Structures are given as structure tokens and as C-alpha cells.
């Protein structure tokens, strides 16, 4: 019991250190903290339960496994709408994921901790540079990075510069992710989040790792990231329909 309490306390400390809104006093309210932890426990349980009711196929997941053996830093890049399946598939694999400093980010951070992730607080709209520096530090210590490149507020499928900057500064391999579902519910939110229905098929495609050279224009790097994720999504849809992969990605690096 004592060990469990120490773990929870450490999670609170990490969350507080990552928050730039400490003056609001929420973390001094034990009822608010207890409610947050209860919601996070329920959220993590829901993700695990739902994912186990869906037939998840990962035909190219070995690309991610091999990239981690390359000896270079690795960063997973995906759309915000693909977060649910990607979270399940990459859990407990020494992954550090960037979450926003919003109240929604507080809840997501606690959910991800429950699923075995390390979290870095920061986003394109707030605390981005601090978050990137923390992500670099964690990657140097052996963590795999993960960024939803159009989050946390969109616009949908518009790649923010953080992932491209991180790749340039660290020489990291970027691993794009795309997801497709045979049957799902699409939420009416900014990213059109898709939630698979129980009994459906989900295909997660891991694309070929690639790099962005330091000389590359940031916008060109962002465009490439978006192109690679879109190709993975197209492959996921094709695999759902025919069991084949059609994308032909030949570039390894943008000059």
C-alpha cells in the first residue's frame, strides 16, 4: 500500500510540474483531485475494455519495433483522431506522449499514466517549447516520443511544427501511424474522432520510418509528416477492404 501511495504522489508531482496554471488552486482541492483520478481510472478501463472487444490488426507494426532497434531516437506521429487505437497498441512500451496544459489535458495525462505512458505537458498553443525540451530530455534517456501532430485544438489534419522541429534537433526517426475501422462512430468534435464499435475490425498501419534533415524548411517538413500519415490511413482502408497494402513510399529523407 505504501509503495502504491508513493507512486500516486509522484504522478501528482509530475503533473503539477507540467502545469502552468498552478495559481488556480485546483490541485489543492482533494475532492477535485480524487474526482480526476476516478475519471482517469474509468477512462483507462474503458479504453482497455473497448479495444479488447475490437479485432485490432497491426500488419506493419514490426516497422516500429525495428525502428527502436536502430539506435536513434524515435517519435511516433499520428492524427489526434487516431489516438484511441494508437494508445492501446503502444501502451507499456516506454513511450512519452505530449499532452496539452488544458483541463482536458489533465484528464488525458492521468489516463495515460494508468496505461503505462510518460507524459510531457505542452502543446502548439501553450508551453510548446518547454514541452519539446522535456521531450528531448526523455528521448535522450531512452523513451520513444509520441505527438498527435494536429492537436490539441486543430484545425483537423493541419500539422503543427513541433514534430518537425523535434526530428531536426534530435535526428529522430519519425514513425507515422494511420488507423481505419470497419464500423465506427464519428464524434461531432473538431478532429472527428472515430470510436470503433464492439465486434468491428480496426487496422493500424505503421509507416516506414523517415527523417527530416536540419536544412529542410519547417513547412516542408510538416507537409511531409501529413503526407506520410495520410498514406498510412489510405493503407489502413485498403487493408480493411482487400488485405493488401498499396502505398509505395520510397523517400527516406527530405533533402
Secondary structure, 3 states (H helix, E strand, C coil): CHHHHHHHHHHHHHHHHHCCCHHHCHHHCHHHHHHHHHHHHHHHHHHHHHHHCCEEECCCCHHHHHHHCCCCCEEEEECHHHHHHHHHHHCCCCEEEEECCCHHHHHHHHHHHHCCCEEEECCCCCCHHHHHHHHHHHHHCCCEEEEECCCCCCCCCCCCCHHHHHHHHHCCEEEEEEEEECCEEECCCCCCCEEECCCCEEEEEECCCEEECCCCCHHHHHHHHHHHHHHHHHHHHHHHHHCCCCCCCCCCEEC
